[in-house]
Amino acid sequence: MEVTSPDSVSRDRETKPLKYARAGIAHYWRVENEKGLAVVHAFELEPTIRAYTSVGIFRERMKVSAPFPMDLDLTAVKPRRGGE
């Protein structure tokens, strides 16, 4: 999981997914701040091409079964003081 910041957006969207896919990491979640709300972009590794495919963009609620069952209220996630 990567939590983006203004300084890391490019690395978190472009560089890190490539490196993690090459390393065989099965799941990649990127958390972004959209107007003060947490949004999770979830990806799963497609092993035949060693690249990630999107399994969803979650706003308000993230409910997934892989890599483990989770039901998360994203509206309860608040940015740190001074965050965007």
N, C-alpha and C positions, 0 to 999 in steps of 0.2 A: 504494500500500500504506500502510495506517495501522496502527500498533501502539498498541493501547489502553493507557491507564493509568487508575487510578481517577478521575483528574480529567478524562479525555477521553472516557469511554465514551459519554456522551450525544451529544457532537459527532460521534464516529466512527461511531456507529450510526444517527444521525438526520440531522444537519445536513450533514455532508460528502458522504454519498452523493447527496443531492438536488442539491447544488451541482455535484458532479462529473458527474452525469448530465446536467444542464442544459448543462454545458460540452462534452458529447460524449465524455467519457473512456470508452473501450470496456470497460475492466476495472477492478474495484475489489476489492482484497483487504484484509481486516481481520484482524489477528493479535491473538488474545486469550490471556490466561493463565488456564488452567483447572487449578487445583490444582498449579501449578508446571510445567505442560506447555503448549507452544505449540499453539494450535488456529487454523487458518486458515479463515475464511469467505470464499469466492470468489464473485464476482458478475460478470455480463456485462451490458452495456447492451443493452436491447431498443430499437432505434432508432425503431420506430414510436410508442412511448409515452414515449420518453426517460426510462426508469426501469430500475433494475437488477433482474435476476432471478438467483436463486441457482443456481450451477452446482456447489455442493458445500461441505460442511464437512469439513475434513481434520484428522484426528488421527493421530499417529504417522508418516504418510507422505502427502505431497502430490505427486500425479502428474497433470500437466496437459499439454495440447498447445497451449493458447492462453492468453495472447498469444504464447507461445513454449514449446517443449518444456522441461519441467522435472520432475525427480524428486528430491524433497527429503525427507530423513529428519528429521522434526520432533522426534523424540526426542533429537536431537543439539543442539537449540536450547535453551539454558539461560537463565533470567532473570538479569538483572544482580544483583550483590550488593545486598541491601536491597530487591530487587523482591519483589512478592507471589507 
